Amino acid sequence: MKKIIFAILALIISLNFGCKTNNSNLSIQVKDTDTKYTYDAKYPANKTARLAEYFAKHTNIKLPLSQATDRIVILRGGEKFKLSATEGVLSIRFDKTDNQQTAYGEIKKLTAGISDILKAN
């Protein structure tokens, strides 16, 4: 009986520790239609600072990505998109009908860089 109780406690402790230390949960979804481009990412919260640094360097806009952020972002070249973010979650909505074709290329470059940051160890 003592062995069973010990085994159950050991299993619970190891599962609890494993769940708390797993920082590899990453989900990136991209949807590209004729009129819209959407980019949704759920990532380990410890990558938020690196992501904010990349975003600021690439766009010259500092945003508090660790706080609830929901705004329209307009870049130097006139690219306009909706950004929603909080620690561990990022969403970009780009309307192709409101922007030029070159703006679409810039947003694709931005999100590709974001994916690289999030996939890096």
Beta strands, then each sheet from edge to edge (+ up, - down):
strand 1: 27-32
strand 2: 36-42
strand 3: 69-74
strand 4: 80-86
strand 5: 89-95
sheet 1: 1+ 2- 5+ 4- 3+
end
